[in-house]
């Protein structure tokens, strides 16, 4: 999977289920900010032969407001218009960088470090199980 928009013409829309005719990328500027939003566009022909455009919101490249509310994790949250494997990798790397920076600066206390150690250990167990399942799937498909 690449880092771009994971949808293309002909794919099933995750919002309404219709085939996607094209992806619209809309840039909205205001108050010194710039936001990028993605929409799946569908061309619908009614019983009279009239074409109508239906659009389904796929999300933003990033969510500023939600990101600000999750600053403690060091994440920049992104919408489903960004490839999910890329999002997951960025989320894990962001949290890792944030925690390493806190440890390097000495701002991570003992209790907080213990809580993170427990959380990361549990996450690694889940990820190991997922890795095993993905490897099994790849072997099945390749053989």
C-alpha positions as CSV (number, residue, x, y, z in Angstrom):
1,X,0.0,0.0,0.0
2,X,1.2,3.4,-0.8
3,X,0.9,6.5,1.3
4,X,-1.7,8.2,-0.9
5,X,-5.5,8.0,-1.0
6,X,-6.4,4.3,-0.8
7,X,-9.5,4.7,-3.1
8,X,-9.7,4.9,-6.8
9,X,-12.2,4.8,-9.6
10,X,-14.3,1.7,-9.5
11,X,-13.6,0.9,-5.8
12,X,-16.6,0.5,-3.5
13,X,-17.3,3.6,-1.5
14,X,-16.8,3.0,2.2
15,X,-19.7,5.4,3.0
16,X,-22.5,4.3,0.7
17,X,-21.3,1.2,-1.1
18,X,-21.6,2.6,-4.6
19,X,-18.7,2.4,-7.1
20,X,-16.6,5.5,-7.0
21,X,-16.5,7.5,-10.2
22,X,-13.7,9.8,-9.0
23,X,-12.1,11.2,-5.9
24,X,-12.3,14.9,-5.2
25,X,-9.6,16.7,-3.2
26,X,-10.8,20.0,-1.8
27,X,-8.4,22.5,-0.3
28,X,-10.1,25.0,2.0
29,X,-8.1,28.0,3.2
30,X,-9.0,30.4,6.0
31,X,-7.5,32.3,8.9
32,X,-4.0,31.3,8.1
33,X,-4.8,27.6,7.9
34,X,-5.3,25.2,5.1
35,X,-7.4,22.0,5.3
36,X,-7.6,19.2,2.7
37,X,-10.8,17.2,2.5
38,X,-11.6,14.2,0.3
39,X,-14.9,13.1,-1.2
40,X,-15.9,10.1,-3.2
41,X,-18.0,11.3,-6.2
42,X,-20.7,9.2,-7.8
43,X,-22.5,9.9,-11.0
44,X,-26.1,8.7,-10.7
45,X,-28.4,8.6,-13.7
46,X,-32.1,8.7,-12.7
47,X,-35.0,7.1,-14.5
48,X,-35.3,10.2,-16.8
49,X,-31.7,10.0,-17.9
50,X,-30.7,13.0,-15.8
51,X,-27.2,12.8,-14.2
52,X,-26.7,13.8,-10.6
53,X,-23.6,13.9,-8.6
54,X,-23.6,12.4,-5.1
55,X,-20.6,12.9,-2.9
56,X,-19.6,11.0,0.2
57,X,-17.2,12.6,2.7
58,X,-14.1,10.4,3.1
59,X,-12.3,12.6,5.7
60,X,-9.6,15.1,6.0
61,X,-5.9,14.7,5.5
62,X,-5.6,15.5,9.1
63,X,-7.9,16.6,12.0
64,X,-6.5,19.7,13.7
65,X,-9.1,19.9,16.5
66,X,-9.0,16.2,17.4
67,X,-5.2,16.2,17.2
68,X,-5.1,19.1,19.7
69,X,-7.3,17.1,22.1
70,X,-4.8,14.1,21.8
71,X,-1.6,16.1,22.0
72,X,-0.4,13.9,24.9
73,X,0.1,11.1,22.4
74,X,2.0,13.2,19.9
75,X,-0.4,12.2,17.1
76,X,-1.6,14.0,14.1
77,X,-4.9,12.2,13.4
78,X,-5.8,11.6,9.8
79,X,-9.0,10.6,7.9
80,X,-9.8,7.4,6.1
81,X,-8.7,9.1,2.8
82,X,-5.2,8.4,4.0
83,X,-4.0,4.8,3.4
84,X,-4.7,2.8,6.7
85,X,-1.3,1.1,6.8
86,X,0.3,4.5,6.5
87,X,-1.9,5.9,9.2
88,X,-1.1,3.0,11.6
89,X,2.6,3.3,10.9
90,X,2.6,7.1,11.5
91,X,0.6,6.7,14.7
92,X,2.9,4.1,16.2
93,X,6.0,6.1,15.1
94,X,4.6,9.4,16.5
95,X,3.8,7.8,19.9
96,X,7.3,6.2,20.0
97,X,9.0,9.5,19.2
98,X,7.0,11.3,21.9
99,X,7.7,8.7,24.6
100,X,11.4,8.6,23.7
101,X,11.6,12.4,23.8
102,X,10.0,12.4,27.3
103,X,12.4,9.7,28.5
104,X,15.4,11.6,27.1
105,X,14.3,14.8,28.7
106,X,13.6,13.2,32.0
107,X,10.0,14.3,32.1
108,X,8.5,10.8,32.1
109,X,7.9,9.8,35.8
110,X,8.2,6.3,37.2
111,X,4.4,5.6,37.5
112,X,3.8,6.9,34.0
113,X,6.7,4.8,32.7
114,X,5.2,1.7,34.3
115,X,1.8,2.4,32.8
116,X,3.3,2.9,29.3
117,X,5.4,-0.2,29.7
118,X,2.3,-2.2,30.5
119,X,0.3,-0.7,27.6
120,X,3.1,-1.2,25.1
121,X,3.7,-4.8,26.3
122,X,0.1,-5.6,25.8
123,X,0.1,-3.9,22.4
124,X,3.1,-5.9,21.3
125,X,1.4,-9.2,22.2
126,X,-1.5,-8.2,20.0
127,X,0.7,-7.1,17.2
128,X,2.7,-10.4,17.4
129,X,-0.5,-12.3,17.0
130,X,-1.5,-10.1,14.1
131,X,1.9,-10.6,12.5
132,X,1.5,-14.4,12.7
133,X,-1.9,-14.2,11.1
134,X,-0.7,-11.9,8.4
135,X,2.3,-14.1,7.6
136,X,0.0,-17.2,7.5
137,X,-2.4,-15.3,5.1
138,X,0.5,-14.3,2.8
139,X,1.9,-17.8,2.7
140,X,-1.6,-19.2,1.8
141,X,-2.1,-16.7,-1.0
142,X,1.4,-17.1,-2.4
143,X,1.3,-20.9,-2.5
